[in-house]
Amino acid sequence: MEKPLSYKGKNYQLTFAEDRPFVFLEDEKGNQLAELFALSSIHSLDGRDDTTKVGSWQVESTSDETVYTLRAESSVWEGKIYRF
């Protein structure tokens, strides 16, 4: 089984759930501080924004930064992208 995506900073760790759009925030001792729901909606004048499909977390790293991306489909928008 593959280890879930995670990012470890000096005082915290983020773990990206494999089966749902959540990010878990832990302190430096491994105590869970929060479960962050990553999705959001922005309704337009043309209708309500419902998320219709969610992809899986992807990660890109450079020497300067690490970006975790989640792509989703919408009932109103061409697509949505969530980044941490």
C-alpha distances in whole Angstrom, upper triangle without the diagonal:
4,7,9,12,15,19,20,24,27,27,24,21,19,16,15,14,11,13,17,19,19,19,19,22,22,25,25,24,21,23,22,25,25,23,24,24,24,26,30,32,36,38,41,44,43,41,38,35,32,28,28,24,21,19,16,16,17,18,21,22,26,28,29,27,23,23,20,21,21,23,25,27,31,33,36,34,33,30,29,27,25,25,24
4,6,9,12,15,17,21,24,25,22,18,17,13,13,12,10,13,16,17,17,17,17,20,20,23,23,23,20,22,21,24,23,21,22,22,22,24,27,30,33,36,39,42,41,39,36,33,30,27,26,23,20,17,14,13,14,14,17,19,22,24,26,23,19,19,17,18,18,20,22,25,29,32,34,32,31,28,26,24,22,22,21
4,7,9,12,14,18,20,21,18,14,13,10,10,10,9,13,15,16,16,14,14,16,16,19,19,19,16,19,18,20,20,18,19,20,20,22,26,29,32,35,38,42,41,39,36,32,30,27,27,23,20,18,14,13,13,13,16,17,21,22,23,21,17,18,15,17,17,20,22,26,29,32,34,32,31,28,26,23,21,20,19
4,6,10,13,16,19,19,16,12,10,7,6,7,6,10,12,13,12,11,11,14,14,17,18,18,15,17,16,18,17,15,16,16,16,19,22,26,29,32,34,38,37,35,32,29,27,23,24,20,17,15,11,10,11,11,15,16,19,21,22,19,15,15,12,14,14,17,19,23,25,29,31,29,28,24,22,20,18,17,15
4,7,10,14,17,18,14,11,8,6,5,8,8,12,13,12,12,10,11,13,14,17,17,18,15,18,16,18,17,15,15,16,15,18,21,24,27,30,33,36,36,34,31,28,26,23,23,20,16,14,10,8,8,8,11,12,16,18,18,15,12,11,9,11,12,15,18,22,24,28,29,27,26,23,20,17,15,14,12
4,7,10,13,14,11,7,5,4,6,9,11,14,14,14,12,9,9,10,11,13,13,15,12,15,13,15,15,14,14,16,15,18,21,25,27,31,33,37,37,35,32,29,27,24,25,23,19,17,13,10,11,9,12,12,15,17,17,14,10,11,9,12,14,17,20,24,26,30,31,29,28,24,22,18,16,14,11
4,7,10,11,8,6,5,7,9,12,14,17,17,16,14,11,10,10,10,12,12,14,13,15,14,15,15,15,14,17,16,19,22,26,28,31,34,38,38,36,33,30,29,26,27,25,21,19,16,12,12,10,12,11,13,14,14,11,8,10,9,13,15,19,21,25,28,31,32,29,29,25,22,19,16,13,10
4,7,8,6,4,6,9,12,15,17,20,20,19,16,13,12,10,9,10,9,11,11,13,13,14,15,16,16,19,18,22,25,28,30,34,37,40,41,39,36,33,32,29,31,28,24,23,20,16,16,14,15,13,15,15,15,12,11,13,13,16,19,22,25,29,31,35,35,33,33,29,26,22,19,16,13
4,6,5,6,8,11,14,18,20,23,23,21,18,14,13,11,10,9,8,12,12,14,14,14,16,17,17,20,19,23,25,29,31,34,37,40,41,40,37,34,33,30,33,30,27,25,22,19,18,15,16,14,15,15,14,12,11,13,14,18,20,24,27,30,32,36,36,33,33,30,27,23,20,17,13
4,6,8,11,15,18,21,24,27,26,24,21,18,16,13,11,9,7,11,12,14,15,15,17,19,19,23,22,26,28,32,33,37,40,43,44,43,40,37,36,34,36,34,30,29,26,22,22,19,20,17,18,17,16,14,14,17,18,21,24,28,30,34,36,39,39,37,37,33,30,27,23,20,16
4,7,11,14,17,20,23,26,25,23,20,16,14,11,9,6,5,9,10,11,12,12,14,17,17,21,21,25,27,30,32,36,39,42,43,42,38,36,35,33,35,33,30,29,26,23,23,21,21,20,21,20,18,17,16,18,19,22,24,28,30,34,35,38,39,36,37,33,30,27,23,20,16
4,7,10,13,16,19,22,21,19,16,12,10,7,6,4,5,8,8,9,10,9,11,13,14,17,18,22,24,27,30,33,36,40,40,39,35,32,32,29,32,30,26,25,22,19,20,18,19,18,20,20,18,16,15,16,16,19,21,24,27,30,32,35,35,33,34,30,27,24,20,18,14
4,7,10,13,16,19,18,17,14,10,8,6,5,6,7,9,8,10,9,10,11,12,13,16,16,20,22,26,28,32,35,38,39,37,34,31,30,27,29,27,23,22,19,16,17,15,17,16,18,19,18,15,13,14,13,16,18,22,24,28,30,33,34,32,32,28,25,22,18,16,12
4,7,10,13,15,14,13,10,6,6,5,7,9,11,13,10,11,10,10,10,10,10,13,12,16,19,23,25,29,31,35,36,34,30,27,26,23,25,23,19,18,16,12,14,13,15,15,18,19,18,14,12,12,10,13,14,18,20,24,26,29,30,28,28,24,21,18,15,13,9
4,6,9,12,12,11,9,6,5,7,8,11,13,14,11,12,10,12,11,10,10,12,12,16,19,23,25,29,32,35,35,33,30,27,25,22,24,21,17,16,13,11,12,12,15,16,19,20,20,17,13,13,10,13,13,17,19,23,25,28,29,28,28,24,21,18,15,13,11
4,6,9,9,8,6,5,6,9,12,15,17,18,15,15,13,14,12,10,10,10,10,13,16,20,23,26,29,33,32,30,27,24,22,19,20,17,14,13,9,7,10,10,14,15,19,21,20,17,13,12,9,10,10,14,15,19,21,25,26,24,24,20,18,15,12,11,10
4,6,6,7,5,6,8,11,13,17,19,19,16,16,14,15,13,10,10,10,10,13,17,20,23,26,29,33,32,30,26,23,21,18,19,16,12,12,9,8,11,13,17,19,22,24,24,21,17,15,12,12,11,14,15,18,21,24,26,24,24,21,18,16,14,14,13
4,6,8,8,10,11,15,17,20,22,22,19,20,17,19,17,14,14,13,13,14,18,21,24,27,30,33,32,30,27,24,21,18,18,15,11,10,7,7,10,13,16,19,23,25,25,22,18,16,12,13,11,13,14,18,20,23,25,24,24,20,18,17,15,15,15
4,7,9,11,13,16,19,22,24,25,21,21,18,20,17,14,14,12,13,14,17,20,23,26,28,32,31,28,25,22,19,16,16,13,10,10,8,10,13,16,20,22,26,29,28,25,21,19,15,15,12,14,14,16,19,21,24,23,23,20,18,17,16,17,17
4,6,9,11,15,18,21,24,24,21,20,17,18,15,11,11,9,9,10,14,16,20,22,25,29,28,25,22,19,16,13,13,11,8,9,8,9,13,16,20,22,26,28,28,24,21,18,14,13,11,12,12,15,16,19,21,21,21,18,16,15,13,15,15
4,7,10,13,17,20,23,24,20,20,17,17,14,10,8,6,6,7,10,13,17,20,23,26,26,23,20,17,14,11,13,11,8,9,8,8,12,14,18,20,24,26,25,22,18,15,12,11,8,10,10,13,15,18,19,18,19,15,13,12,10,12,12
4,7,10,13,17,19,20,17,16,13,13,10,6,5,5,6,8,12,15,19,21,25,28,28,26,22,19,17,15,16,15,12,12,11,10,13,15,18,20,24,26,25,21,18,15,12,12,10,13,13,17,18,21,22,21,22,19,16,14,11,12,11
4,7,10,13,16,17,14,14,11,11,8,6,5,7,7,10,14,17,20,24,27,30,31,28,25,22,20,18,20,18,14,14,12,10,13,13,17,18,21,23,22,18,15,13,10,12,11,14,15,19,21,24,25,23,24,20,17,15,11,11,9
4,7,10,13,14,11,10,7,8,6,5,6,9,10,14,17,20,23,27,30,33,34,31,28,25,23,21,23,21,18,18,15,13,16,16,19,20,23,24,23,19,17,16,13,15,15,18,19,23,24,27,28,27,28,24,21,19,15,14,12
4,7,10,11,9,8,6,6,5,6,7,11,12,16,18,22,25,28,31,35,36,33,30,27,26,24,26,24,21,21,18,16,18,17,19,20,22,23,22,18,16,16,14,16,17,20,22,25,27,30,30,29,30,26,23,20,16,15,12
4,7,8,5,5,4,5,7,9,11,15,16,20,22,26,28,32,35,39,39,37,34,31,30,27,29,27,24,24,21,18,20,19,21,21,23,24,23,20,18,18,17,19,20,24,25,29,30,33,34,33,33,30,26,24,20,18,15
4,5,5,5,7,7,10,12,14,18,19,23,25,29,31,34,37,41,42,40,36,34,33,30,33,31,28,27,24,21,23,21,23,22,24,24,23,20,19,20,19,22,23,27,28,32,33,36,37,36,36,33,29,26,23,21,17
4,6,7,10,10,13,16,17,21,22,26,28,32,34,37,40,44,45,43,40,37,36,33,35,33,30,29,26,23,24,22,23,22,23,23,22,20,19,20,20,23,25,29,31,34,36,39,40,38,38,35,31,28,25,22,19
4,6,9,11,14,16,19,22,23,27,30,33,36,39,42,46,47,45,41,38,37,35,37,35,31,30,27,24,26,24,26,25,27,26,25,23,22,23,23,26,27,31,32,36,38,41,42,40,41,37,34,31,27,25,21
4,6,9,12,13,16,19,21,24,27,31,34,37,40,44,44,42,38,36,34,31,33,31,28,27,24,21,23,22,24,23,26,26,25,23,21,22,20,23,24,28,29,33,35,38,39,37,38,34,31,28,25,23,20
4,6,9,12,15,18,20,24,26,30,32,36,39,42,43,41,37,34,33,31,33,31,28,28,25,23,25,24,26,26,28,28,27,25,23,23,22,24,25,28,29,33,34,37,38,37,38,34,31,28,25,23,20
4,6,8,11,14,17,20,22,26,29,32,35,39,40,37,33,31,29,27,29,28,24,25,22,20,22,22,25,25,27,28,27,24,21,21,19,22,22,25,26,29,31,33,35,34,35,31,28,25,22,21,18
4,7,10,13,16,19,21,24,27,30,33,37,38,35,32,29,28,26,29,28,25,25,23,21,23,23,25,25,27,28,26,23,21,21,19,22,22,25,26,29,30,33,33,32,34,30,27,25,21,20,17
4,6,10,12,15,17,21,23,26,30,33,34,32,28,26,24,23,25,24,21,22,20,18,21,21,24,24,27,28,26,23,21,20,18,19,19,22,22,26,26,29,30,29,30,27,23,22,18,17,15
4,7,9,12,15,18,21,24,28,31,32,29,25,23,21,19,22,21,18,19,17,16,19,19,22,23,26,28,26,23,20,19,16,17,16,19,19,22,23,26,27,26,27,24,21,19,16,16,14
4,6,9,11,15,18,21,24,28,29,26,23,20,19,17,20,19,16,17,16,14,17,18,20,22,25,26,24,21,18,16,14,14,13,16,17,20,20,23,24,23,24,21,17,16,12,13,11
4,6,8,12,15,18,21,25,25,23,19,16,15,13,16,15,13,14,14,13,16,18,21,23,26,28,26,22,20,17,14,14,12,14,14,16,17,19,20,20,21,18,15,14,11,12,12
4,7,10,13,17,20,23,24,21,18,15,14,12,15,14,11,12,12,11,14,15,18,20,23,25,23,20,17,14,11,10,9,11,11,14,15,18,18,17,18,15,11,10,7,9,9
4,7,10,13,16,20,20,18,14,11,10,8,11,11,9,12,12,12,15,17,20,22,25,28,26,22,20,16,14,12,9,10,9,11,11,14,15,14,15,12,9,9,7,10,12
4,7,10,13,17,17,15,12,9,9,8,12,13,12,14,16,16,18,20,22,25,27,30,27,24,22,18,16,14,12,12,10,12,11,13,13,12,15,12,9,10,9,12,14
4,6,10,13,14,11,8,6,7,7,11,13,13,16,18,18,21,23,25,27,30,32,30,27,25,21,19,17,14,13,11,11,9,10,10,10,13,11,9,11,11,15,17
4,7,10,11,10,8,6,9,10,14,16,16,19,21,21,23,25,26,29,31,33,31,27,26,22,21,18,16,15,13,13,10,11,9,9,12,12,10,12,13,16,18
4,7,8,6,5,5,8,11,14,17,18,21,23,24,26,28,29,32,34,37,34,31,30,26,24,22,19,18,15,14,10,10,8,9,13,13,12,15,16,20,22
4,5,5,6,7,11,13,16,18,20,23,25,26,27,30,31,33,35,38,35,33,31,28,26,23,21,19,17,15,12,11,7,9,12,13,14,17,18,21,24
4,6,8,10,14,17,18,21,23,26,29,30,31,33,34,37,39,41,39,36,35,31,30,27,25,23,20,18,15,13,10,12,15,17,17,20,22,25,28
4,7,9,12,15,16,20,22,25,28,29,30,33,34,37,39,42,40,37,35,31,30,27,24,22,19,16,13,10,7,10,13,15,16,20,22,25,29
4,7,9,12,14,17,20,23,26,27,29,32,33,36,38,41,39,36,34,31,29,26,23,20,17,15,11,8,7,10,13,15,16,19,21,24,27
4,6,10,12,15,17,20,23,25,27,29,31,34,37,40,37,34,32,28,26,23,21,18,15,13,9,7,7,10,13,14,14,17,18,22,25
4,7,9,12,14,17,20,21,23,26,27,31,33,36,34,31,29,25,23,20,17,15,11,10,6,6,5,7,11,11,10,14,15,19,21
4,6,9,11,15,18,19,22,25,27,30,33,36,34,31,28,25,22,19,16,14,10,9,6,5,7,9,12,11,11,14,15,19,21
4,6,7,11,14,16,18,21,24,27,30,33,32,28,25,22,19,16,12,10,7,6,5,6,9,9,11,9,9,11,12,16,19
4,7,10,14,16,19,22,25,28,31,34,33,30,27,23,20,17,14,11,7,5,5,6,10,11,11,10,11,13,15,18,21
4,7,10,13,15,19,22,25,28,32,31,27,24,21,18,15,11,9,6,5,7,9,12,12,12,10,10,12,13,16,19
4,7,9,12,16,18,22,25,28,28,24,21,18,14,11,8,6,4,6,9,12,15,14,13,10,9,10,11,13,16
4,7,9,13,15,19,22,26,25,22,19,16,12,9,6,5,6,8,12,15,17,15,14,11,10,10,11,13,15
4,6,10,13,17,20,23,23,20,16,14,10,8,6,7,9,12,15,19,21,19,18,14,13,11,11,12,13
4,7,10,13,17,20,20,16,13,10,6,6,5,8,10,14,17,21,22,20,19,15,13,11,9,9,10
4,7,10,14,17,17,14,11,8,6,5,6,9,12,16,19,22,23,21,19,16,14,11,10,10,11
4,7,10,13,14,11,7,6,4,6,9,12,15,19,22,26,26,23,22,18,16,13,12,10,10
4,7,10,11,8,6,5,7,8,12,14,17,21,24,27,27,24,23,19,18,14,13,11,11
4,7,8,6,4,6,9,11,15,17,21,24,27,31,31,28,26,23,21,17,16,13,12
4,5,5,6,9,12,14,18,20,24,27,30,33,33,29,28,25,23,19,19,15,14
4,6,8,11,15,17,21,23,27,30,33,37,36,33,31,28,26,23,21,18,16
4,7,10,14,16,20,23,26,29,31,35,34,31,30,27,25,21,19,16,14
4,7,10,13,17,19,23,26,28,32,31,28,27,24,21,18,16,12,11
4,7,10,14,16,20,23,26,30,29,26,25,22,19,16,14,10,8
4,6,10,13,16,20,22,26,26,23,22,18,16,12,10,7,6
4,7,10,14,17,20,23,24,21,20,17,14,10,8,6,5
4,7,10,14,16,20,20,17,16,13,10,7,6,5,7
4,7,10,13,17,18,15,15,11,8,6,5,7,9
4,7,10,14,15,12,11,7,6,5,6,9,12
4,7,10,12,10,9,6,5,6,8,11,15
4,7,9,8,7,5,6,9,11,15,18
4,5,5,7,6,7,11,13,16,20
4,6,8,9,11,14,16,20,23
4,7,8,10,14,16,20,23
4,5,7,11,14,17,20
4,7,10,14,17,21
4,7,10,13,17
4,7,10,14
4,7,10
4,7
4
